Amino acid sequence: MDGGGEWLEVTKENSIATAGVLGGVTGLLLGGFWIGAAGFVASSYLAKKEDSDVSSVLKGVSSASLEALNFADYLNQKYEVSTKVGSAITEAIDKNADSQESLKSVKSSLDTVGDAIESFDKDVGIKDTLGSALLAGSDLASQLATKVLELNEEYKVTDQLKAKIDEAMASSKKS
């Protein structure tokens, strides 16, 4: 790879955003939506901490993930994998289209959808828009986690919760 044609540039910001996404996806797969959201917030927050070993690990894993995506994109471009797969599907449909009108309709629909996606990507820039949204989301998640920790420090919410739980446990043991 020449570095200039990377699909996703490996930068500090992209690594932090990718850490959030990886944490969110992992949480989503392991425990559902709320665990995924918590994983996204936690990994976004931890990846932004400069003095943390966890931050270094998260950024390292995300950088490696970005490199893997870039390498896959490089191979796809070099060997034209997606183009060849698309051509093979089109050829198979063309061979069978003589006997089946529905296949012609499917082929036409696929061509239309493909053209629409390509046009939309040129107009909107899906990669850039999605990247900006992920960076903003990662930043907001980190700010949220920081604010929650500050509020907990100020109001000692976890200490109060622990005291109430201990009090309830003690009263239940007496009864």
C-alpha positions as CSV (number, residue, x, y, z in Angstrom):
1,M,0.0,0.0,0.0
2,D,1.2,3.4,-0.8
3,G,-0.3,5.2,2.3
4,G,-2.1,7.8,0.2
5,G,-4.8,5.4,-1.0
6,E,-5.8,4.2,2.4
7,W,-9.5,3.7,2.9
8,L,-9.3,4.9,6.5
9,E,-6.3,6.8,7.5
10,V,-4.6,5.6,10.7
11,T,-4.6,8.7,12.9
12,K,-4.9,9.2,16.7
13,E,-8.5,10.4,16.2
14,N,-9.5,7.5,14.0
15,S,-7.9,5.1,16.4
16,I,-9.9,6.5,19.3
17,A,-13.1,6.5,17.3
18,T,-12.4,2.9,16.2
19,A,-11.8,1.9,19.8
20,G,-15.3,3.2,20.7
21,V,-16.8,1.3,17.8
22,L,-15.0,-1.9,18.6
23,G,-16.1,-1.6,22.3
24,G,-19.7,-1.0,21.2
25,V,-19.8,-3.8,18.7
26,T,-18.3,-6.2,21.2
27,G,-20.8,-5.2,23.9
28,L,-23.6,-5.5,21.4
29,L,-22.6,-9.0,20.4
30,L,-22.0,-10.1,24.0
31,G,-24.9,-8.5,25.9
32,G,-27.3,-6.6,23.6
33,F,-28.0,-3.0,23.0
34,W,-27.4,-1.5,26.5
35,I,-24.1,-3.4,27.0
36,G,-23.1,-2.2,23.5
37,A,-23.8,1.4,24.4
38,A,-22.0,1.1,27.7
39,G,-19.0,-0.6,25.9
40,F,-19.0,2.3,23.4
41,V,-19.0,5.0,26.1
42,A,-16.4,3.1,28.2
43,S,-14.0,2.4,25.4
44,S,-14.3,5.9,24.0
45,Y,-13.5,7.3,27.4
46,L,-10.7,5.0,28.2
47,A,-9.1,5.4,24.7
48,K,-8.8,9.2,25.3
49,K,-6.9,8.9,28.5
50,E,-3.3,9.6,27.7
51,D,-1.6,8.1,30.8
52,S,-3.4,4.7,30.8
53,D,-2.1,1.3,29.7
54,V,-5.7,0.4,28.8
55,S,-5.7,3.4,26.4
56,S,-2.5,2.2,24.8
57,V,-4.0,-1.3,24.3
58,L,-7.3,0.1,22.9
59,K,-5.5,2.4,20.5
60,G,-3.1,-0.4,19.4
61,V,-6.0,-2.8,18.7
62,S,-7.9,-0.1,16.8
63,S,-4.9,0.9,14.8
64,A,-4.4,-2.8,13.9
65,S,-8.0,-3.1,12.9
66,L,-7.8,0.0,10.7
67,E,-4.6,-1.4,9.1
68,A,-6.5,-4.7,8.4
69,L,-9.4,-2.8,6.8
70,N,-7.0,-0.8,4.7
71,F,-5.2,-4.0,3.6
72,A,-8.4,-5.7,2.7
73,D,-9.4,-2.6,0.6
74,Y,-6.0,-2.6,-1.0
75,L,-6.4,-6.3,-2.0
76,N,-9.9,-5.6,-3.2
77,Q,-8.7,-2.8,-5.4
78,K,-5.6,-4.6,-6.7
79,Y,-7.4,-7.8,-7.6
80,E,-10.8,-6.2,-8.3
81,V,-12.5,-8.8,-6.2
82,S,-15.8,-6.9,-5.8
83,T,-15.9,-6.1,-9.5
84,K,-15.2,-9.7,-10.5
85,V,-17.9,-11.0,-8.1
86,G,-20.4,-8.5,-9.5
87,S,-19.5,-9.4,-13.0
88,A,-19.8,-13.1,-12.3
89,I,-23.3,-12.5,-10.8
90,T,-24.3,-10.4,-13.8
91,E,-23.1,-13.1,-16.2
92,A,-24.9,-15.8,-14.3
93,I,-28.1,-13.8,-14.4
94,D,-27.6,-13.0,-18.1
95,K,-27.2,-16.7,-19.0
96,N,-30.4,-17.6,-17.2
97,A,-32.3,-14.5,-18.1
98,D,-33.4,-15.9,-21.5
99,S,-35.6,-18.4,-19.9
100,Q,-36.7,-16.4,-16.8
101,E,-38.1,-12.9,-17.1
102,S,-37.9,-12.4,-13.3
103,L,-34.1,-12.7,-13.4
104,K,-34.0,-9.8,-15.9
105,S,-36.1,-7.8,-13.5
106,V,-33.7,-8.7,-10.6
107,K,-30.7,-7.8,-12.7
108,S,-32.2,-4.4,-13.6
109,S,-33.0,-3.7,-10.0
110,L,-29.5,-4.6,-8.9
111,D,-28.0,-2.4,-11.5
112,T,-30.3,0.5,-10.4
113,V,-29.5,0.0,-6.8
114,G,-25.7,-0.2,-7.5
115,D,-25.9,3.0,-9.6
116,A,-27.9,4.8,-6.9
117,I,-25.4,3.8,-4.2
118,E,-22.5,4.9,-6.3
119,S,-24.1,8.3,-7.1
120,F,-25.1,8.8,-3.4
121,D,-21.5,8.0,-2.3
122,K,-20.1,10.6,-4.8
123,D,-22.6,13.2,-3.7
124,V,-22.5,12.7,0.1
125,G,-19.2,11.0,0.7
126,I,-20.4,8.2,2.9
127,K,-16.9,7.4,4.3
128,D,-16.2,11.0,5.3
129,T,-19.7,11.6,6.7
130,L,-19.7,8.3,8.7
131,G,-16.2,9.1,9.9
132,S,-17.2,12.5,11.1
133,A,-20.2,11.1,12.9
134,L,-18.1,8.4,14.6
135,L,-15.5,10.9,15.7
136,A,-18.2,13.2,17.1
137,G,-20.0,10.3,18.8
138,S,-16.8,9.0,20.3
139,D,-16.0,12.5,21.6
140,L,-19.5,12.9,23.1
141,A,-19.3,9.5,24.8
142,S,-15.9,10.4,26.3
143,Q,-17.3,13.7,27.6
144,L,-20.3,11.9,29.0
145,A,-18.2,9.4,30.9
146,T,-16.0,12.2,32.2
147,K,-19.0,14.1,33.5
148,V,-20.5,11.0,35.1
149,L,-17.2,10.4,37.0
150,E,-17.0,14.1,38.0
151,L,-20.6,14.0,39.4
152,N,-20.0,10.7,41.2
153,E,-16.9,12.3,42.8
154,E,-18.9,15.3,43.8
155,Y,-22.0,13.7,45.1
156,K,-20.6,10.2,46.1
157,V,-23.5,8.5,44.3
158,T,-21.8,5.1,44.3
159,D,-20.9,5.4,48.0
160,Q,-24.5,6.3,48.8
161,L,-25.8,3.3,46.8
162,K,-23.4,1.0,48.5
163,A,-24.5,2.3,51.9
164,K,-28.2,1.8,51.0
165,I,-27.5,-1.8,49.8
166,D,-25.5,-2.6,52.9
167,E,-28.3,-1.2,55.0
168,A,-31.0,-3.2,53.2
169,M,-28.9,-6.4,53.5
170,A,-28.3,-5.8,57.2
171,S,-32.0,-5.3,57.8
172,S,-33.0,-8.4,55.8
173,K,-30.6,-10.5,57.8
174,K,-32.2,-9.3,61.1
175,S,-35.7,-10.3,59.9
